[in-house]
Amino acid sequence: MNKDQLIGAGLLVGSVAGIVVYAYILFLTEYTMLLLQLTAFIAIAGVLGILAWIGYTLATTPPPKPIEEIEKELEEELKKLEEEEKKEKEEQKND
């Protein structure tokens, strides 16, 4: 087995073991309510944590430049390139 297959087998065995332990605690012990409360808390905390991360990212990321500003910059660069090309052609004619 190569390394990836070994990791995959470990994930498979660990997941099945987790399902068995979860089912055992859920159905065969007196900790059912605690398990359900923990499960609900972890699920809600995960979703709200992701939403908080998205909000933080949106709040701290600077807005993009307006398209008009980008177009102006491109036009200026194009004009510079055209002027340089004209100068090079004139120099070639002079030589």
N, C-alpha and C positions, 0 to 999 in steps of 0.2 A: 504494500500500500504506500502511495506517496503521501506527502504531508497534507495536501488538501483533502484527500479521502479520509485520512485519520481525523482531521478536524471535523469533517462532516459526520463521521461515525460518532464522535464524541458529542456533537450537538444533538444528534438523533437520540442517543442513549440518555443524555441529560434531560432532554425535553420530555421523553416518555416517563422518566423517573419523576420529573416535576409534576406531570399530569397525575401519576399514580399517588404521589404524596398529597397533592391538592385534593383529589377525590377522597382519599382516606380521611383527611382532616374535615372535609366538608360533610361527609355522610356518616362517619363512624366515631366521631369524638364529640365532646361537649363544647369544642371551640368553633363550632359552625358560625355563630354570629360574629365572633371576632374575625374570623377569616373573611367573611363577606364584607365586614366593615373595612378591613385592610385593603381588600381588593377594590372596593369602591373608591376609597381614599387615593390609592395609587393611580387608578385610572383617571380620576378627576384632576389630581395634582399633575399628572403627565400632560393632559390636554391643556390645562390652564398654564402650565409651564411653557409649553410650545407657543401658546398665544402671547404670553409675556415676552418671550424671546422675539417673536415677530414684531410686537409693539416697540420693543427696545430698538430693534434694527431700523424700523421705519422712523423712529424719533431721532436717531443719531446719524442717519445717513443724509449727507447734503443733497439738496435737490439737483437734478441734472440741468445742464445748460439748456436754455431755450433753443429751439431749432433755428430760429432766425440768427442767433449769435453764431451757431456752428456754420450756417450757410455763409455768413460774412467772412468768417475765418477761412473757409474753403476757397471763396472767391479771391481773397487776398493772396493766398498761397498760389492759386492758379495764375494770377497776374504776375507774381514774382517769377514763377517758372517760365511764363511766356516771355517776360523781359530778358531773363537769362538766356533763353533759347535764341532770341533775336540778336543779343550781343554776340553769342557764339557764332551765329551765321555771318554777322558782319565781320567778325575777326577772321573767319575762314575766307571770306571774299577778299579781304585786304591782304591775305598771305599769298 
